[in-house]
Amino acid sequence: MIYNYRRIARDGIWDNNGVFVMMLGLCPAMAMSNSATNGFGMGLATALVMTGANALVSALRHVVSHEVRVPAYITIVAATVTSVDLAMKAYMPALYNVLGLFIPLIVANCVPFARIEAFASKSPILPAAADGLFMGLGFTLALTVLGAFREVLGSGTLFADASLLLGPAFKAIEMRLFPAEAGVLLMILPPGAFIGTGILLVGKRLIDARMNRGIQAGTAHCTVEG
């Protein structure tokens, strides 16, 4: 079978986005999206887990029997999460302290298991790893955009403390857009996560509808000319 990596990338990042389409992994999305920096960090950790777990499941797909696949998948994801958790604790301690318990809880995230069952367990290693990577990047995009939306409206900043959590190289993306007292405090509190998610869901649906209308119009035009 020939795999279309462009299709895999588009599916993971946009068409089948874990948060905005499948509506999975909403617990970390809601909890860790009070800033763009936190959302990016949580998404990055999840992307690393999904890439590694997908590759391992694919490599072992002919060894693990159908009857024991679920506990085997849980063990593989747990081992991958532990590796990422220890790596972040060693090399990104500030971000690790902010994300805290939500890194180990990736084990309970439905997005990795959904892709393992639907794709990695039936595909070769390279396409499986690509699927995990792009699904993880789609998850990262969703959390970062949601975090940025809430952070800008709530505190007037964008990527605040990025240099402290992610490293000095990220100092350049830290921005103050307007005074903190002009922000809407509700947006960085728990209710803001639900409000922000709902607004962004509507925005994505509107963009998809507009893109579909454009495709249909182009198809109709080509048909008439033909």
C-alpha positions in Angstrom: 0.0 0.0 0.0 1.2 3.5 -0.9 0.7 6.1 1.8 0.0 9.7 1.0 2.0 11.7 3.6 0.4 15.0 2.5 -3.0 13.5 3.3 -1.7 12.2 6.6 -0.4 15.6 7.5 -3.6 17.4 6.5 -5.7 14.9 8.3 -3.7 15.2 11.6 -3.4 19.0 11.6 -6.7 20.1 10.2 -9.3 17.7 8.8 -9.3 15.2 11.7 -7.9 17.5 14.4 -8.0 15.7 17.8 -9.6 18.7 19.6 -11.6 20.6 17.0 -12.9 17.6 15.1 -12.7 14.4 17.1 -13.3 16.4 20.4 -10.8 14.1 22.2 -8.2 15.1 24.8 -10.3 17.9 26.0 -9.2 17.6 29.7 -5.6 18.8 29.0 -6.9 21.1 26.3 -9.1 22.9 28.8 -6.7 22.7 31.8 -3.4 23.7 30.1 -4.6 26.3 27.6 -4.6 29.4 29.9 -1.6 30.6 27.9 0.0 29.9 24.5 3.2 28.8 26.2 1.5 26.2 28.4 -0.6 25.0 25.5 2.5 24.6 23.3 4.4 22.8 25.9 1.5 20.3 26.6 1.0 19.8 22.9 4.6 19.2 22.3 4.8 16.5 25.0 1.7 14.8 23.6 3.2 14.9 20.1 6.4 13.2 21.2 4.4 10.5 23.0 2.1 9.9 20.0 5.1 9.7 17.6 7.0 7.2 19.7 4.0 5.1 20.7 2.7 4.8 17.2 6.1 3.7 15.9 6.4 1.1 18.7 2.9 -0.3 18.2 3.5 -0.5 14.4 6.8 -2.4 15.0 5.1 -4.9 17.3 1.8 -5.2 15.4 2.6 -8.7 14.2 3.8 -9.8 17.6 0.9 -8.6 19.8 -2.2 -10.8 19.5 -5.7 -9.2 19.0 -6.9 -10.5 22.4 -4.2 -8.7 24.5 -3.8 -5.6 22.3 -5.4 -3.1 24.7 -3.2 -3.8 27.7 -0.2 -4.0 25.4 -1.1 -0.6 23.9 -1.5 0.9 27.4 1.9 -0.5 28.5 3.5 1.0 25.4 1.9 4.4 25.8 2.8 4.4 29.5 6.4 3.6 28.8 6.6 6.4 26.2 4.9 8.9 28.5 7.4 8.0 31.3 10.3 8.5 28.9 9.0 11.9 27.9 8.2 12.8 31.5 11.7 12.1 32.6 13.3 13.9 29.6 11.2 17.0 30.3 12.1 16.9 34.0 15.8 16.7 33.1 16.0 19.2 30.3 12.9 21.5 30.7 12.4 21.6 34.5 10.5 24.9 34.5 7.9 23.7 31.9 7.8 20.4 33.7 6.8 22.1 36.9 4.0 24.1 35.2 2.5 21.1 33.4 2.9 18.9 36.5 0.4 16.0 36.7 -0.9 16.5 33.2 2.2 14.9 31.6 1.7 11.5 33.3 -2.1 11.9 32.5 -1.2 11.7 28.8 -1.6 7.9 29.4 -5.3 8.5 29.9 -5.6 10.8 26.8 -8.0 9.3 24.2 -6.1 10.8 21.2 -3.1 8.5 21.3 -5.2 5.4 21.8 -7.6 6.4 19.0 -4.8 6.7 16.5 -3.1 3.5 17.7 -6.2 1.5 17.2 -7.3 3.2 13.9 -3.9 3.6 12.2 -0.7 2.5 13.8 -1.8 -1.1 14.6 -2.5 -1.6 10.9 0.3 0.3 9.2 4.1 0.1 8.7 6.4 2.0 11.0 7.1 5.2 8.9 3.5 6.0 8.1 2.5 5.2 11.7 5.1 7.5 13.1 4.1 10.2 10.6 0.5 9.8 11.7 1.4 10.1 15.3 3.6 13.2 14.6 1.0 15.1 12.6 -1.8 14.2 15.0 0.4 15.4 17.8 1.2 18.6 15.9 -2.5 19.1 15.3 -3.1 18.7 19.0 -0.3 21.2 19.7 -1.8 23.7 17.2 -5.2 23.4 18.9 -3.8 24.0 22.4 -1.5 26.8 21.3 -4.2 28.6 19.4 -6.7 28.2 22.2 -4.1 29.3 24.8 -3.1 32.3 22.7 -6.8 33.3 22.3 -7.4 33.1 26.0 -4.1 34.7 27.0 -4.5 37.7 24.7 -8.1 38.4 25.8 -7.5 37.6 29.5 -4.2 39.3 30.2 -3.1 41.2 27.1 0.0 39.1 26.6 1.1 36.5 24.1 3.6 33.7 24.9 4.3 35.2 28.3 7.2 33.6 30.2 8.1 31.6 27.1 11.8 32.2 27.7 11.5 30.9 31.3 9.6 27.8 30.4 11.0 26.9 27.0 14.4 28.5 27.0 16.1 31.8 26.2 15.7 31.4 22.5 11.9 32.0 22.9 12.4 35.4 24.4 11.7 37.0 21.0 8.1 35.8 20.9 7.0 37.2 24.2 4.7 40.1 23.7 2.6 42.6 25.7 -0.3 43.7 23.5 -2.3 45.8 26.0 -2.3 46.5 29.7 -3.3 43.6 32.0 -6.1 45.7 33.6 -7.8 46.0 30.2 -8.1 42.2 29.8 -11.1 40.0 30.5 -10.2 37.9 33.6 -12.9 35.3 32.8 -10.9 34.1 29.8 -7.9 32.8 31.8 -10.2 31.2 34.4 -11.8 27.7 33.8 -15.0 29.1 32.1 -12.8 30.8 29.6 -11.6 27.4 28.3 -15.1 26.4 27.4 -15.9 29.8 25.9 -12.7 29.8 23.8 -13.1 26.3 22.6 -16.7 27.0 21.5 -15.7 30.1 19.6 -12.7 28.4 17.9 -14.9 25.4 17.0 -17.4 27.7 15.3 -14.5 29.5 13.5 -13.1 26.2 12.1 -16.6 25.1 10.9 -17.0 28.4 9.1 -13.6 28.1 7.4 -14.4 24.5 6.4 -17.7 25.6 5.0 -16.1 28.4 3.0 -13.4 26.1 1.6 -16.0 23.5 0.6 -18.1 26.1 -1.2 -14.9 27.2 -3.1 -14.2 23.6 -4.1 -17.7 23.0 -5.2 -17.7 26.2 -7.2 -14.4 25.3 -8.9 -15.7 21.8 -9.7 -18.9 23.2 -11.2 -16.9 25.7 -13.3 -14.7 23.0 -14.6 -17.8 20.8 -15.4 -19.4 23.7 -17.4 -16.2 24.3 -19.3 -15.8 20.6 -20.0 
